[in-house]
Amino acid sequence: MSGVIAFVMFFLMLGTVGGIENDTIPLLPGMIQTFAFMGLWVLFSHLAGAFDYPQERSEPREVQRENPDARPGRTGREGPGPSGRAKNHR
């Protein structure tokens, strides 16, 4: 249920910003209303579990890095020319 309320708060906030942009709501009351909706949106998003992170790993993963000297030939970014740009073969 909190997720539905957060969804509604987001669109109320968006509608208020649209009202400010079209000059149907004055700036100061519109900003107050937008920040109130934003605070409620964050609150209900938190209650719905939007900021719950999965369990942390016990140890960080090691990143396997490729040795650039071990690769034969050109890399994918190098072209056949001496400047490194591919030539236009039409």
Secondary structure by P-SEA (a helix, b strand, c coil): caaaaaaaaaaaaaaaaaaaaacccccaaaaaaaaaaaaaaaaaaaaaccccccccccbbbbbbcccccccccccccccccccccccccc
